[in-house]
Amino acid sequence: MKFLADENFPITAFRILLESGYDIKHVAFEIPSVSDIDVTDFAIKENRIILTFDGDYGTLIFKLGYRPLGVVYFRLQNITADAPAYIVMNLLKEACQFEHMHTVVENDKIRQRRIQ
Protein backbone atom coordinates (compact mmCIF):
# COMPACT_ATOMS: atom_id res chain seq x y z
CA MET A 1 0.00 0.00 0.00
CA LYS A 2 1.41 3.38 -1.03
CA PHE A 3 0.55 6.72 0.57
CA LEU A 4 0.78 10.39 -0.36
CA ALA A 5 0.81 12.78 2.60
CA ASP A 6 -0.83 16.10 1.77
CA GLU A 7 1.01 19.31 2.67
CA ASN A 8 -1.05 19.66 5.85
CA PHE A 9 -0.12 16.16 7.05
CA PRO A 10 2.43 16.56 9.87
CA ILE A 11 6.04 15.95 8.85
CA THR A 12 6.52 14.14 12.18
CA ALA A 13 3.81 11.61 11.29
CA PHE A 14 5.18 11.29 7.75
CA ARG A 15 8.66 10.46 9.08
CA ILE A 16 7.29 7.87 11.50
CA LEU A 17 5.48 6.09 8.68
CA LEU A 18 8.53 6.31 6.42
CA GLU A 19 10.88 4.99 9.11
CA SER A 20 8.39 2.19 9.85
CA GLY A 21 8.79 0.95 6.30
CA TYR A 22 5.70 2.37 4.62
CA ASP A 23 5.90 3.53 1.00
CA ILE A 24 4.98 7.17 1.51
CA LYS A 25 5.72 10.45 -0.20
CA HIS A 26 4.96 13.96 1.09
CA VAL A 27 3.54 16.66 -1.16
CA ALA A 28 5.86 19.25 0.42
CA PHE A 29 8.86 17.34 -0.94
CA GLU A 30 7.40 16.09 -4.24
CA ILE A 31 5.09 18.81 -5.61
CA PRO A 32 4.95 21.71 -3.12
CA SER A 33 2.34 24.46 -3.25
CA VAL A 34 0.00 22.82 -5.74
CA SER A 35 -3.79 22.60 -5.82
CA ASP A 36 -5.84 19.71 -4.43
CA ILE A 37 -6.59 18.71 -8.01
CA ASP A 38 -2.86 18.45 -8.75
CA VAL A 39 -2.34 16.40 -5.59
CA THR A 40 -5.19 14.10 -6.62
CA ASP A 41 -3.78 13.72 -10.14
CA PHE A 42 -0.35 12.87 -8.68
CA ALA A 43 -1.94 10.30 -6.33
CA ILE A 44 -3.87 8.73 -9.22
CA LYS A 45 -0.76 8.59 -11.42
CA GLU A 46 1.28 6.95 -8.66
CA ASN A 47 -1.58 4.80 -7.30
CA ARG A 48 -1.28 6.27 -3.80
CA ILE A 49 -3.77 6.79 -0.98
CA ILE A 50 -3.98 10.43 0.10
CA LEU A 51 -3.50 11.23 3.81
CA THR A 52 -4.92 14.68 4.55
CA PHE A 53 -6.49 17.09 6.99
CA ASP A 54 -8.34 18.78 4.09
CA GLY A 55 -12.03 18.02 3.62
CA ASP A 56 -12.05 19.24 0.00
CA TYR A 57 -11.10 15.82 -1.34
CA GLY A 58 -14.62 14.57 -0.67
CA THR A 59 -15.93 17.22 -3.06
CA LEU A 60 -13.36 16.27 -5.70
CA ILE A 61 -14.39 12.63 -5.44
CA PHE A 62 -18.14 12.71 -4.94
CA LYS A 63 -19.07 15.84 -6.88
CA LEU A 64 -16.37 16.22 -9.52
CA GLY A 65 -15.68 12.55 -10.24
CA TYR A 66 -11.99 12.23 -9.35
CA ARG A 67 -11.01 8.67 -8.49
CA PRO A 68 -7.86 8.39 -6.37
CA LEU A 69 -7.08 4.97 -4.94
CA GLY A 70 -8.29 6.24 -1.57
CA VAL A 71 -8.35 9.18 0.82
CA VAL A 72 -7.91 9.18 4.59
CA TYR A 73 -9.26 12.48 5.89
CA PHE A 74 -8.21 13.24 9.47
CA ARG A 75 -10.83 15.39 11.14
CA LEU A 76 -9.21 15.40 14.55
CA GLN A 77 -9.02 17.90 17.37
CA ASN A 78 -6.27 18.40 19.94
CA ILE A 79 -3.81 15.79 18.72
CA THR A 80 -0.04 15.59 18.65
CA ALA A 81 1.96 15.70 15.41
CA ASP A 82 2.79 12.00 15.66
CA ALA A 83 -0.78 10.77 16.29
CA PRO A 84 -1.86 10.42 12.61
CA ALA A 85 0.97 7.96 11.95
CA TYR A 86 -0.03 5.73 14.84
CA ILE A 87 -3.69 5.94 13.82
CA VAL A 88 -2.82 4.76 10.28
CA MET A 89 -0.67 1.91 11.61
CA ASN A 90 -3.31 0.80 14.11
CA LEU A 91 -6.09 0.88 11.52
CA LEU A 92 -3.99 -1.22 9.16
CA LYS A 93 -3.32 -3.72 11.97
CA GLU A 94 -7.09 -3.94 12.48
CA ALA A 95 -7.43 -4.73 8.75
CA CYS A 96 -9.14 -1.44 7.92
CA GLN A 97 -9.45 -1.14 4.15
CA PHE A 98 -8.29 2.20 2.68
CA GLU A 99 -8.26 1.25 -1.00
CA HIS A 100 -11.29 2.51 -2.95
CA MET A 101 -12.55 4.23 0.19
CA HIS A 102 -12.96 7.79 1.43
CA THR A 103 -12.20 7.34 5.12
CA VAL A 104 -12.98 10.04 7.68
CA VAL A 105 -11.13 9.66 10.97
CA GLU A 106 -12.60 11.62 13.86
CA ASN A 107 -11.66 11.58 17.54
CA ASP A 108 -14.52 9.25 18.44
CA LYS A 109 -15.38 7.39 15.21
CA ILE A 110 -14.34 6.35 11.73
CA ARG A 111 -16.63 6.59 8.72
CA GLN A 112 -16.03 5.15 5.27
CA ARG A 113 -17.70 5.62 1.93
CA ARG A 114 -16.79 3.64 -1.18
CA ILE A 115 -15.18 5.51 -4.07
CA GLN A 116 -16.89 4.13 -7.17
Summary of the structure (lengths in Angstrom):
residues: 116
radius of gyration: 12.8
end to end distance: 18.8
largest distance: 35.6
contacts: 343
relative contact order: 0.19
helix: 36%
strand: 25%
